[in-house]
Amino acid sequence: MELLTGEFRNTLDEKGRVPFPAKLRRELTEESLIITQAVDRCLWLFTNEEWNNFSSKLMGAASPFSSKDRLVVRHLIAPAQTVEFDKAGRLNIPQSLREYAN
């Protein structure tokens, strides 16, 4: 899977759904993505494969005795959720992540 890049500006609707750019959607084969908190009150999206790679590396490098490592794991891993595309190609952003990124 190649890195999906670009800057796209979309607005959440009243139900917390955001249109996923058609250009990027065409590059995906998955019907769902993993969404989690990132830095600077942003959200990150991963394919399932990339999430498994990312989270495995992060967990493998984290020491349970390091407060900084535990904080990173709690910040990135704990809030991760699976989101599915609806028939209109939108993703429903979970309320907790909408509040975080507000």
PLY file of the C-alpha trace (Angstrom):
ply
format ascii 1.0
element vertex 102
property float x
property float y
property float z
element edge 101
property int vertex1
property int vertex2
end_header
0.00 0.00 0.00
1.36 3.36 -0.96
1.04 6.41 1.20
-2.14 8.32 0.44
-1.36 12.01 0.31
-3.01 15.27 -0.53
-4.81 18.09 1.15
-8.59 17.92 1.05
-11.01 20.16 2.89
-14.37 18.70 3.79
-16.93 19.49 6.42
-18.57 17.03 8.77
-22.30 16.77 8.37
-24.69 16.86 11.34
-24.24 13.10 11.86
-20.44 13.32 12.02
-19.83 11.96 8.53
-17.16 13.29 6.21
-16.90 12.65 2.47
-13.75 10.70 1.66
-11.99 12.09 -1.44
-12.93 10.01 -4.48
-9.36 10.25 -5.78
-8.08 8.48 -2.67
-11.03 6.10 -2.43
-10.19 4.71 -5.87
-6.75 3.74 -4.57
-8.18 1.68 -1.70
-9.48 -1.86 -1.78
-10.64 -1.82 1.85
-14.19 -1.09 2.96
-12.98 0.16 6.33
-10.08 2.11 7.80
-8.61 2.58 11.26
-8.83 6.10 12.67
-6.99 7.36 15.71
-5.72 10.47 17.41
-2.52 11.96 16.06
-0.44 14.92 17.13
-1.61 18.54 17.13
-5.28 17.55 17.51
-5.30 15.84 14.13
-6.62 12.41 13.18
-4.76 9.70 11.31
-6.32 7.12 9.00
-4.70 3.76 8.29
-5.58 0.75 6.21
-5.89 -2.36 8.36
-2.55 -3.66 7.12
-0.74 -0.40 7.79
-2.37 -0.09 11.22
-1.19 -3.58 12.14
2.35 -2.68 11.02
2.34 0.69 12.77
0.84 -0.49 16.05
3.05 -3.60 16.19
6.19 -1.51 15.73
5.03 1.03 18.28
4.12 -1.60 20.86
7.33 -3.52 20.19
9.46 -0.45 20.79
7.57 0.80 23.84
8.82 0.02 27.31
6.16 -0.57 29.95
8.55 1.10 32.40
8.78 4.37 30.47
6.11 6.93 31.28
6.71 8.63 27.90
6.22 5.34 26.03
3.04 4.58 27.96
1.73 8.06 27.16
2.39 7.59 23.43
0.66 4.20 23.44
-2.33 5.62 25.33
-2.52 8.58 22.96
-2.25 6.67 19.66
-3.32 3.07 20.27
-6.09 3.29 22.85
-8.45 5.61 20.92
-8.12 3.74 17.61
-11.40 2.63 16.03
-12.53 0.99 12.83
-14.64 3.17 10.54
-16.48 1.90 7.47
-17.39 3.68 4.28
-21.11 4.18 3.76
-22.76 3.85 0.34
-22.01 7.50 -0.41
-18.28 7.08 0.33
-18.40 8.87 3.67
-16.72 7.94 6.92
-18.54 8.38 10.22
-16.02 9.95 12.60
-16.60 8.67 16.17
-17.77 11.33 18.63
-14.72 10.99 20.90
-12.37 11.61 17.98
-14.48 14.53 16.71
-14.18 16.11 20.14
-10.43 15.52 20.22
-9.88 17.10 16.78
-12.26 19.99 17.31
0 1
1 2
2 3
3 4
4 5
5 6
6 7
7 8
8 9
9 10
10 11
11 12
12 13
13 14
14 15
15 16
16 17
17 18
18 19
19 20
20 21
21 22
22 23
23 24
24 25
25 26
26 27
27 28
28 29
29 30
30 31
31 32
32 33
33 34
34 35
35 36
36 37
37 38
38 39
39 40
40 41
41 42
42 43
43 44
44 45
45 46
46 47
47 48
48 49
49 50
50 51
51 52
52 53
53 54
54 55
55 56
56 57
57 58
58 59
59 60
60 61
61 62
62 63
63 64
64 65
65 66
66 67
67 68
68 69
69 70
70 71
71 72
72 73
73 74
74 75
75 76
76 77
77 78
78 79
79 80
80 81
81 82
82 83
83 84
84 85
85 86
86 87
87 88
88 89
89 90
90 91
91 92
92 93
93 94
94 95
95 96
96 97
97 98
98 99
99 100
100 101
